[in-house]
């Protein structure tokens, strides 16, 4: 395509027909049909000079390292600050100076709901916003999550199709956000935690819960339908939940047979399967059915932990929302959820500190733990507080950092491309001026964010 502005005298020719003709032959003055999306890796090579590098959380840090990046992936990591001239590369070589920073893999949150934000407006939003509104809303939350240092998230329960459109737009570089693994609608029994509640009958009939199923055969169908809609992972509401407007407790809701049919079908289709589960019986039933992950696990006890260890399943505890909502009945009654309907409030008040004590026990007993926040219950963009919760529950700072990197990647089945900085993996990188190994609160102050080789934040410029 010719780029000489004056080659056909466009500036002096005002005729629409002439302009259309010029566009058609590709010589128009400003039309650039080949412009790439906004957020794609730059061409050429990038070298990051990392002052302190934690390439693989769980292993030791290295001082003065160079991370070489091409096409959004890590090519190699070399000792010392390698100058641009010493890298053999086609195209431009640029150097990013993080010599004063603590550099580590971008974080992974295994449990978010990008399509909304809990609170008193949620119920009305659900009937006022259509899928296009939801998608734009979710794009805002996705950006906030990325700017908090999370380069991958797993969205476990966003209704309809907008989350898949957002996932694909982010992947294509059209929208700023973390990479998304999405379940779409959760698989739920009729009237279960993932169904729609709290509206008059005619409204309920108009609001589909796409993942509803009853009986093993029907639940096999529901899993297949979720994969057909685009699900990367299967999310199941195995027990009741706190924030559904129904006075049915938090006990087991799917039968053992249904859970087994769901887990087997998900695995047959190459998907991980995870269960929202609060009550001990429901958690244990999902573990016995072969679930890969359990979300929340609020009422898991010592016996439950032993089954976790037998099956090797990962627990995704979601503790920060408890702090955000209030971890005593008094704080809950004053907190952001104080106006929620009575059936929800009754369940909320039973929680108290239980989820925090549960994580401390799980950690003490050596259960596999990976990071998840349930953001939407807590505000999007505050996800990194979960690292702090795990340290408060008894983990070392390093153990906590592992939950949101190597552990989360393994739990989600994406260790081949995320969770650590090694050749062949995605260039998903965050940096902080203070070391989170010295003080875990450093995770709240991220200075540098790269996802798939694109820099979304570097100091003041973003
Ligand atoms: Zn959730």
Boltz pocket constraint, residues with backbone or C-beta under 6 A from the ligand:
constraints:
  - pocket:
      binder: B
      contacts: [[A, 111], [A, 112], [A, 113], [A, 156], [A, 157], [A, 374]]
      max_distance: 6.0
